[in-house]
Amino acid sequence: MSQFIQEKQTELFNELGVFFAFGNKQFEEQKQEGVEYCTVLGAGDCVPTNKAKEFVTRLSAIHKEGRERKIAEKGIDKIIEEELVNHECFYTGDISDAFEVLECYDVTLEQVQTVYNSTAHKYDNW
């Protein structure tokens, strides 16, 4: 995750009173009296119920802006190649795991396959 996204998420969490708890003890230590909480990410997040919709909307916008910045900095082909490497696609020959991660960039399977085909020679010695 980029530094930009991390910083913006932290600001959003602090502003809206969102925190993470992985047990009753942590929840009890962090909750605010009189506030009802829900989870929207399904990963231990505790979001004030009355701010859940705003949280989802703003978090989505942060991630979208982060992806747009990453594309502007690196270009989509480089991002695709990095995910292909990250998921060891040049070793396994299977691009499906990388494609799943890349779907948030609105790339097609054909784009991922094209980058795979055009860069595979760089990883022949794996």
C-alpha positions in Angstrom: 0.0 0.0 0.0 1.4 3.4 -0.9 2.4 6.0 1.7 -0.3 8.3 0.3 -3.1 5.7 1.0 -1.8 4.9 4.4 -1.6 8.5 5.5 -5.1 9.3 4.1 -6.6 6.2 5.7 -5.1 7.1 9.1 -6.5 10.6 8.8 -10.0 9.2 7.9 -9.9 6.6 10.8 -9.0 9.3 13.3 -11.5 11.8 12.0 -14.4 9.3 12.1 -13.4 7.4 15.2 -12.7 4.1 13.3 -10.4 1.6 15.0 -9.4 -2.1 14.8 -10.1 -4.6 17.6 -9.3 -8.3 17.6 -11.1 -9.2 20.7 -13.5 -7.9 23.4 -10.6 -6.5 25.5 -9.3 -4.4 22.7 -12.8 -3.3 21.8 -13.6 -2.3 25.3 -10.4 -0.3 25.6 -11.0 1.7 22.5 -14.8 2.2 22.2 -16.4 5.5 23.0 -19.4 5.5 25.4 -22.7 5.8 23.8 -21.4 5.0 20.3 -22.7 2.0 18.4 -20.2 0.2 16.1 -20.4 -2.0 13.1 -17.9 -3.6 10.8 -17.7 -2.8 7.1 -14.4 -4.3 6.1 -14.8 -7.6 7.9 -11.2 -7.4 9.3 -11.6 -6.3 12.9 -12.7 -2.8 12.0 -15.0 -0.9 14.4 -16.8 1.9 12.7 -19.4 4.1 14.3 -22.6 3.0 12.8 -23.8 6.5 12.1 -20.6 7.1 10.0 -20.4 3.8 8.2 -21.7 5.1 4.9 -19.4 8.1 4.9 -16.5 5.8 5.8 -17.1 3.5 2.9 -17.5 6.3 0.4 -14.4 8.2 1.5 -12.2 5.1 1.9 -13.2 4.0 -1.6 -12.3 7.5 -2.9 -8.9 7.3 -1.2 -8.1 4.0 -2.8 -9.2 5.2 -6.2 -7.0 8.3 -5.9 -4.1 6.1 -4.8 -4.5 3.8 -7.8 -4.7 6.8 -10.1 -1.5 8.3 -8.7 0.2 4.9 -9.0 -0.8 4.7 -12.7 0.4 8.2 -13.3 3.8 7.5 -11.6 4.5 4.0 -13.0 2.1 3.3 -15.9 -0.3 0.4 -15.9 2.1 -2.0 -17.7 4.7 -1.7 -15.0 2.0 -2.2 -12.3 0.9 -5.3 -14.1 4.4 -6.6 -14.4 5.0 -6.0 -10.7 2.0 -8.0 -9.7 2.9 -10.8 -12.1 6.3 -11.0 -10.3 4.7 -10.6 -6.9 2.4 -13.6 -7.5 5.2 -15.7 -9.1 3.3 -15.9 -12.4 6.5 -16.2 -14.4 7.4 -19.3 -12.3 3.9 -20.9 -12.3 2.7 -19.8 -15.7 -0.6 -18.9 -14.1 -1.7 -15.2 -14.2 -5.0 -15.6 -12.4 -3.9 -14.5 -9.0 -2.3 -11.4 -10.3 -5.3 -10.6 -12.4 -7.6 -10.8 -9.4 -5.5 -8.2 -7.6 -5.3 -6.0 -10.7 -9.1 -6.0 -11.4 -9.4 -2.8 -9.2 -7.4 -1.1 -11.9 -10.0 -2.0 -14.5 -7.6 -4.0 -16.6 -8.7 -6.8 -18.8 -7.3 -10.4 -18.7 -6.0 -9.7 -22.2 -4.0 -6.7 -21.0 -2.4 -8.9 -18.2 -1.7 -11.7 -20.7 -0.1 -9.2 -23.1 2.2 -7.8 -20.4 3.0 -11.4 -19.3 3.9 -12.4 -22.9 6.0 -9.3 -23.5 8.0 -9.5 -20.3 8.3 -13.3 -19.6 11.8 -13.4 -21.3 13.1 -11.2 -18.4 12.3 -13.9 -16.0 13.5 -17.0 -17.9 16.1 -17.9 -15.3 13.7 -18.3 -12.4 
